[in-house]
Each structure stands twice: as structure tokens, then as C-alpha cells.
Amino acid sequence: MKSRYDGYSFQMSDTVSRTKVHFHNRYGIELVGDLYLPKDYSGKLPAVAVCGPFGAVKEQASGLYADELAARGFAALAFDPSFIGESSGNARNVASPDINTEDFSAAVDFLSMQDFIDPEKIGILGICGFGGMALNAAAMDTRIKATVTSTMYDMCRVTAQGYFDALDEKGRYELRKSLNTQRIEDYKAGGYARAGGVADPLPEDAPFFVKDYYDYYKTERGYAERSLNSNDGWNTTSSLSFLNMTILNFSDEIRSAVLVIHGEKAHSCYFSKDAFQKLKGDNKELLILPDTVHTDLYDRKDKIPFDKIQKFFTEYLK
């Protein structure tokens, strides 16, 4: 299978330009992104860095969001996180709550240095698992003036506690045993076993949210050549760093503006509702969309509330 639009899962707007860019984080990892700009602009632009979903690449949902934001007058950077897609970092196909949070700040570094961008008007947008990382970045990085999360996952919580917090201490112990056994196997093999992306073929009795993921990642709708979820998935041991860490410890100290968006019918909606409850201040907002499932907010422009996102960033990046 091939991506529909020259390696991308979406068609770029006629009013937008796209340029590949390179920048580095404070760990020395070179990140690769696509910078989307309105073709006709004057003065310094407000900017938004976009990443996610977890296991996706910039040619998928983050690029679609960036393209739409650029069409609405923003500079928008969709980037591959460390170890993923075109970005560097070895080993490949791993995630880190620390390094992936840092990736957002590295994007802010890059955007701040562009002479056509106002460094005082930079926001971030995290999709799915990178929604949680975006909140963590907003708690750490005071340069971030506004944050949007869309169909957010807390990857530390779901790894350590399972879906709907069904994994108990015994379950975590068994998971740790399995992952550490795999470490030995990987060391012997001199490489890293992959966990597999979205289930394919799709079992008839698969829960709805798995079918939802399949419909995006494994079909022409959202497939991308470099996407982990579309292909062989994360390294099996990638979950280890999320088991003992948390990313939302200090989210209650975020002073900048936050907009949390989720679909009412998404299996993951409880992550956003719980994360929002911890936020403080009258510049925080929760938007629950009726009749909307998790992946609707990856690419369904009739579902993604871009008018609201534009209004939010316009208000707080001023």
C-alpha cells in the first residue's frame, strides 16, 4: 500500500507551502519536520508546533493539522519525534516520556529562531499520546503561550494501569517480567523485536477502538510508509520507560492557556476529562464533541473543530 499524496495521507492546501526542516533537541538528536506557511503573509507570524499521534509520523495527522493551521494564517511545524520517521536517534522505534517532551521544546527553539516568526507567539498542539507530552511540555516550558490537546492519551497511565485502569500491581509485575525477558532476547539478537502495529488481519471480535485504529492506519485513509502503527510497531521494550514514570505531575502549575479536545464516543475520552480536572485557571477549556470517536480527530475535517482551534490560538498568541 502507498500513501495517497506523494507519501502523505492528506492533500495539501493550495494556499500553503511546505518545506522540510532540520533542528536538534538538547540530547543532540536531529529532528526532521515539515514547516507549513501561508503563501501570502506579511510581518511576523504566530507559530504552532504539532506532533502525534503516538506511533504516527508527520505525513499523517500532524501534517494535516499543520496544513490547516497554515491555511488559517499560522506558521505550523509538524515534526517526527526522536527515534521515529525521518528524525534521528538510535535505537529506532522507541519512545520516551522525557525525550518526547523535550522534542516539543526543541521545536520551540527552532521556531523562535526564524525571522518571520514572533518568538512571543508560539504554541503547541499534541495529538493522541503526544497530547499528554504536550501538557508536560507546557508545564515545563514557559515560552509556550498556548497548548491544544486533541484526542489525548496519557501514555504513562495507560502503560502502567492499562485501559480504564484495569491493570493492577500483579499485572504490572508480569508485564515487567515479560519486558525484561525480552531485553535479554534483544541483547542476544543484537537488535530489537517489534511489537507489531495495529492488528492486521483484524480479528472479528476486536474491540471497536482497535477497528477504529485499523480504519485509519491500515487503509488508504491514513496509511504512511514510515508510520509505526501502519507497519511493524514500536520496539517491544519501548513500554519500559512509561511504566515507572508519570508525565502530568505538575500540569496543575501550567499558567498558559490550554484547550483540551476529545470525542464523546472515544474510548480514550477519560484521559482528557481527568487531565482537565487537574488544570487550574480561567484560561483552560475542555471541549467534548458529540458523536465523535478517537480517530475522527486524526483527519475528519468535518469533526475537528478547526474554527475553535483557530480562535483559541488567535486569542492567546497575540
C-alpha positions, 0 to 999 in steps of 0.5 A: 500500500502507498500513501495517497499524496506523494507519501502523505495521507492528506492533500495539501492546501493550495494556499500553503507551502511546505518545506522540510526542516532540520533542528536538534533537541538538547540530547543532540538528536536531529529532528526532521519536520515539515514547516507549513506557511501561508503563501501570502503573509506579511510581518511576523507570524504566530507559530504552532508546533504539532506532533502525534499521534503516538506511533504516527509520523508527520505525513499523517495527522500532524501534517494535516493539522499543520496544513490547516493551521497554515491555511488559517494564517499560522506558521505550523511545524509538524515534526517526527519525534526522536527515534521515529520517521525521518528524525534521528536517534538510535535505537529506532522505534522507541519512545520516551516520556522525557525525550518526547517532551523535550522534542516539543521544546526543541521545536520551540527553539527552532521556531523562535529562531526564524525571522518571520516568526514572533518568538512571543507567539508560539504554541503547541498542539499534541495529538493522541499520546503526544497530547499528554507530552504536550501538557508536560511540555507546557508545564515545563516550558514557559515560552509556550503561550498556548497548548491544544490537546486533541484526542489525548492519551496519557501514555504513562497511565495507560502503560502502567494501569492499562485501559480504564485502569484495569491493570493492577500491581500483579499485572504490572509485575508480569508485564515487567517480567515479560519486558525484561525477558525480552531485553535479554532476547534483544541483547542476544539478537543484537537488535530489537523485536517489534511489537507489531502495529495495529492488528492486521488481519483484524480479528472479528471480535476486536474491540471497536477502538482497535477497528477504529485504529485499523480504519485509519492506519491500515487503509488508504485513509491514513496509511504512511510508509514510515508510520509505526502503527501502519507497519511493524510497531514500536520496539517491544521494550519501548513500554519500559520507560512509561511504566515507572514514570508519570508525565502530568505531575505538575500540569496543575502549575501550567499558567498558559492557556490550554484547550483540551479536545476529545470525542464523546464516543472515544474510548480514550475520552477519560484521559482528557476529562481527568487531565482537565480536572487537574488544570487550574485557571480561567484560561483552560477549556475542555471541549467534548464533541458529540458523536465523535470517536478517537480517530475522527480527530486524526483527519475528519475535517468535518469533526475537528473543530478547526474554527475553535482551534483557530480562535483559541490560538488567535486569542492567546498568541497575540 
